[in-house]
Amino acid sequence: MLLIAIGFIVWGAFPAPVKMGLLIGVWTAISVFLTRGEYFGVRPGRELNSALLAGLVALESARLEAWKRWKLFGGAALLTWAATLQYYAIPAALGIVIYGAAAWWDLGWRRARWPVICIAAGAMLPAIPTLAFRAVPYFHQIPGQIHAQGRDPGGAGPIQEHLQIYRAFVQFGLRPL
């Protein structure tokens, strides 16, 4: 997935400083994760980040290249794929709406019809199997699982939990590094 993002960066219509910035950002993220031993694992976070980057770069590259249809299709598919990997990435699908609206704004409704169709078709590529195999069969169990999790403590919940852990460390004479 990351190689797809790098390909869209290298062969995209971005100015050289933007290409260098994106490539250095990718290199920095990889080097940090690899030195910490966290890049490869079973959780989809790295794939999600790579798909999100690749999708956004593809959509922006398509926009810069006069709304190139295959890049719109691929970018929308990658962005939707990222949104299907974890619940917290669902808002990534808004990028599809934003680029569809940008095409409409830039080209007018009549000329934006095919770019918007390409974006919608690309979004359906991962969305249809996800809905068919993961959402629809478990439609009744999903709300039950959400309710079983209890009340969401909000953003302060994890912080309060860590503070309790730190207090326990101090009580036992340990100091966090």
C-alpha positions in Angstrom: 0.0 0.0 0.0 2.8 2.4 0.8 4.5 1.7 -2.5 1.2 2.8 -4.2 1.4 6.0 -2.2 5.0 6.6 -3.2 4.1 5.9 -6.9 1.4 8.5 -6.8 3.8 10.9 -5.2 6.6 10.4 -7.7 4.6 10.3 -10.9 2.0 12.8 -9.7 1.7 16.4 -11.0 3.0 17.9 -7.8 5.7 20.6 -7.8 9.2 19.2 -6.8 9.1 20.7 -3.3 5.8 19.1 -2.6 7.0 15.7 -3.8 10.1 16.0 -1.7 8.1 17.0 1.4 5.7 14.0 0.9 8.5 11.6 0.3 10.5 12.8 3.3 7.3 12.6 5.4 6.8 9.0 4.3 10.5 8.1 5.0 10.4 9.7 8.4 7.3 7.8 9.4 8.8 4.5 8.2 12.1 5.1 9.9 10.5 6.0 13.2 8.2 2.9 13.2 11.0 0.6 12.1 13.4 1.7 14.7 10.7 1.2 17.3 9.8 -2.2 15.8 6.2 -1.2 15.3 5.7 -1.0 11.6 4.7 -4.6 11.0 2.0 -6.2 13.1 -1.6 -7.5 13.1 -3.4 -4.3 13.6 -4.5 -2.4 10.4 -3.2 1.0 11.5 -0.2 1.1 9.2 -2.2 -0.2 6.2 -4.9 2.3 7.1 -2.4 5.2 7.2 -0.8 4.1 3.9 -4.2 3.8 2.2 -5.3 7.1 3.5 -2.1 8.8 2.2 -2.3 7.0 -1.1 -5.9 7.9 -1.6 -5.5 11.6 -0.8 -2.4 11.9 -2.9 -4.1 10.2 -5.8 -7.2 12.4 -5.6 -5.1 15.6 -5.4 -2.9 14.4 -8.3 -6.0 13.8 -10.3 -7.3 17.3 -9.6 -3.9 18.8 -10.6 -4.0 16.8 -13.9 -7.4 18.1 -15.0 -9.4 15.5 -13.1 -7.8 12.4 -14.5 -10.4 9.7 -14.2 -8.4 6.6 -13.4 -6.7 8.5 -10.5 -10.1 9.7 -9.2 -11.3 6.0 -9.3 -8.1 4.7 -7.6 -8.0 7.5 -5.0 -11.6 7.1 -4.0 -11.2 3.3 -3.7 -8.1 3.7 -1.5 -9.8 6.3 0.7 -12.8 4.1 1.1 -10.6 1.1 1.8 -8.9 3.2 4.6 -12.4 4.1 6.0 -13.4 0.5 6.2 -10.4 -0.8 8.1 -11.2 0.8 11.5 -14.2 2.6 13.0 -12.2 5.8 13.7 -11.3 6.1 10.0 -14.9 6.3 8.8 -14.6 10.2 8.5 -11.9 9.6 5.9 -14.8 9.0 3.5 -15.6 12.7 3.7 -12.6 13.2 1.4 -14.5 11.5 -1.4 -17.4 14.0 -0.9 -15.0 16.9 -0.8 -13.2 16.0 -4.0 -16.6 15.3 -5.7 -17.8 18.8 -4.6 -14.5 20.3 -5.8 -14.9 18.7 -9.2 -18.4 20.0 -9.4 -17.3 23.5 -8.3 -14.3 23.5 -10.7 -15.9 22.0 -13.8 -19.6 22.8 -13.4 -22.3 20.1 -13.1 -22.3 19.0 -16.8 -18.6 18.5 -17.2 -18.1 17.1 -13.6 -20.5 14.3 -14.3 -17.9 11.7 -15.3 -15.3 12.7 -12.7 -18.0 12.3 -10.0 -19.1 9.0 -11.5 -15.5 7.8 -11.3 -15.2 8.9 -7.7 -18.5 7.1 -6.8 -17.5 3.9 -8.7 -14.1 3.9 -7.0 -15.7 4.3 -3.6 -18.1 1.4 -4.3 -15.2 -1.0 -5.0 -14.3 -1.6 -1.3 -17.7 -0.4 0.1 -19.9 -3.0 -1.5 -17.9 -6.1 -0.2 -17.5 -4.4 3.2 -21.3 -3.9 3.5 -22.1 -7.3 2.0 -19.7 -9.3 4.1 -19.1 -7.3 7.3 -22.0 -4.9 8.0 -25.2 -6.5 6.7 -24.7 -10.0 8.1 -24.0 -8.6 11.5 -26.4 -5.7 11.4 -28.3 -6.7 14.6 -25.2 -7.6 16.6 -23.3 -4.3 15.9 -25.6 -2.1 18.0 -25.6 -4.7 20.7 -21.8 -4.6 20.8 -21.7 -0.8 20.9 -24.2 -0.7 23.8 -22.3 -3.5 25.6 -19.2 -1.3 25.7 -20.9 1.1 28.1 -20.8 4.8 28.2 -18.0 6.6 26.3 -15.9 8.4 28.9 -14.9 10.9 26.2 -11.4 12.2 25.5 -10.5 12.5 29.2 -11.1 8.8 30.0 -7.8 7.5 28.8 -5.9 10.4 30.4 -7.6 9.7 33.7 -6.8 6.0 33.4 -3.1 6.8 32.8 -3.0 9.2 35.7 -4.3 6.5 38.0 -1.6 4.2 36.7 1.1 6.8 37.4 -0.3 7.3 40.9 0.0 3.6 41.6 3.6 3.7 40.4 4.3 6.5 42.8 2.7 4.7 45.7 5.0 1.7 45.2 8.0 3.9 44.9 8.4 3.6 41.2 8.8 6.5 38.8 7.8 6.4 35.2 10.7 7.0 32.8 
